[in-house]
Amino acid sequence: MLDILGIASRNLLRYGRRTLLTLLLIVIGMVAVLLFIGVAGSFKSMMVGQITDSVLGHVQVHRKGYVASIDSLPLNMNMRPNMLAKIESELDGNPAIAAWSPRIKFGGMFSNFAETTSIRINGIDPAREATTVPLLSGRLQEGDKNAALVERGQIVIPLLLARGMKTQLGDTVVVVATNRDGSVNGKTFVVRGILESISGPGGRDGYIHIDDAREILRMTEDQVSEIVVRLKDFSQLNRVGGQIKAAVEGLTNKEGKPMLEVHEWTQLSPFANIAKMIDLMTLFIKIVLVSIVLVSVMNVMIMAVYERIREIGTIAAIGTPPSRILALFLAEGLMLGVAGTLAGIVLSLVGIYGINVWQPTFDFGMQKGLVMAPAIAAGDVLTIAGLVVAVAIIASLQPAWKASRMDPITALRHV
């Protein structure tokens, strides 16, 4: 085997310029793919992190049918205390769950005593919310980011409302809402913070303490609209999400029908489609890489066979078996693939390191100055490397087979 590799390397060096050009094509393809995977993966992770860690959490639990009618924020589909107790038991017993937080969501009217507009209110437990969506307080444009998001009697309002109604920190405002029975109730609040929207200037979500939400809605029991769950390891979302779904949706009513439903963040946010597009683009780039390697290696091997027909005839005439000739040309393709892969990996890792040193920034929605930190998993590197080497060998197979099946007499007569 070592003899075959030695002969194959000498044959490649005989046509140094052509070999170098082929290697450059493979290296460029490798670098393009690995850098794209690193950069696109960084953007995807940052985008998903901003959405899940500041708004949605990783998984949410609702009353059956709530999400389908979430635009109206129906109060008659809140989870009652007995449901909450069962959910709490399931969530606290799962070691893969880092934290969970209850919310009460409802629509109301927001007034600064001069103007009135609509608002979506999120009643939260500030301590639990901070552990479940840790980036939420970081979206505060005005207000203390290190203190609890809200206390009793305080409200955090969206930037859109603050600008449109000229409301500032410390102002007194009133929130009016209609409870489940149809009666109207209001409560005054002090503006504690002004919050940027994660998705752009259209955000209308405000935050108050969950006890204030229950007071406005005149709840006589501790109902909640949704439960937001954060996992310890986001990469285990599908597995742990399935466990939560199996446990929670197994809770049925007297008729044997599920009372609750579980949704992962991808089912709740349109940004999940952007993540899918990034994955699709990554697949497309890999296909381009395969095409580059296939065409370049096959081209150089076809030329090698054509230019060495008499040489092939000579070694076949002196008794070299077809299998050895086949192995010789396959070894040349293998060496091209391995050399190009190693060089491509080194240059890609250097490029990723350089980007991390440079620390370029970009904006995502209303979030400014997010730092790009590309990284690539060893599994991705090995997958791409294996793909390139395998394609290089496959591209060499047809020319190598042709060379091994040549008639020695006909090959020796070739001019």
TADAQUI-V520557 format. One line per field, one symbol per residue. ss: DSSP state (2 for helix, 1 for strand, 0 for the rest). burial: # if it has 9 or more other C-alpha atoms within 8 Angstrom, else .. Layout:
ss: ???
burial: ???
This chain:
ss: 0222222222222202222222222222222222222222222222222222222200111110002222220022201022222222222200001111111111111110000111111111022222220000222111000000000001111122222200000001111111000001111111111110000000001111122222220000000101111110022222222222222200010000010111112220002222222222222222222222222222222222222022222222200002222222222222222222222222222222222222001111001111100000022222222222222222222222222200022222000
burial: ...##.###.##......#..#######################..####################..#...###.#####..#..#..##.....################...#..########.##########.###.#.#..####.##########....#.#..########.....##.###########....########.###.##.#...#########.....#..##..##.###.##.....#########.....#..#..#...#..##.###.#######.###..#...##.######..#.#.##################.###.##..##..##..#..##.###..#.#####....#..##.###########.###.##.#.#.###...
